């Protein structure tokens, strides 16, 4: 089921880069009304991510 149909909170974020330079993402899905848990877990992952602070060149 797509998350927008189930009503479960979820997010996807970049967590790394492959050897070929492609982005590697992680998807977090929580139980119903667990938005704060998902945001906290994403914050922790962002803090240890090797691509933290990486910005695309424009």
N, C-alpha and C positions, 0 to 999 in steps of 0.2 A: 504494500500500500504506500502511495506517496505520503509524505509527512503532512502536507497541507490538507489531506483528507482525514487523517487520523487525529489531528489536533495536538500531536506531540511536538514539543519544542526540539529544534535541531539547528545546527549550524555547520558550515563547512569552512575550513580555513587552510591556508597554505602552511605547510610544516617543513618542507625541505625542497631539495632540487636533485633530480636524478643525474647520473653521470653524463647523460646527453643534454643536460641543461633544461629538462622539462620540469614543471612544478609538480610536487607531490603534496596532495591534500589529505586532510583527515576530516572525517565527518563525525560529529557527536550528536547523539539522539538521547533524549531523556524521557522520563516518565511524565505523565500528564501533570501540568502546572509545576514543573521543575526547572523553570527558566533560570533561576539563580544558580542552580547546580551546574547547568550547562555553561553559563557565562563564567563561573568560577573555574571550571575545568579548562575552558578555552584560555583564560588568563594565565593559568599555570603552564599550559602548553606553549603559549606565546613567549613566556619568560625563558623557556629552555630551547626554543626553536633556533636552529642554525641560520634561518633566514630572517631573524628578528632585525628590524631596522632596514631591511632591504627594500629599496624603492625602485620602481621602473624608471628608466631614463626616457625623457620626453623629447 
